[in-house]
């Protein structure tokens, strides 16, 4: 597994998020070793916390005029 400190990451944009979500959907734990699964689970836990914090920061920055009604009846930048 590559150490994330060795990666050259571009600034966050929508395509990075879409690619990450797609990669998660395509990931198959059955083809990895138990040690790799453990390491990835730990990294995903860190990513989960980072995503939650980023979501709050971006939602707080969203302009009130960008708020929209969601199909679920909620309003807000997150839908």
Secondary structure, 3 states (H helix, E strand, C coil): CCCHHHCCCCCCCHHHHHHHHHHHHHCCHHHCCHHHHHHHHHHHHHHHHHHHHHHHHHHHHCCHHHCEECCCCCEECCC
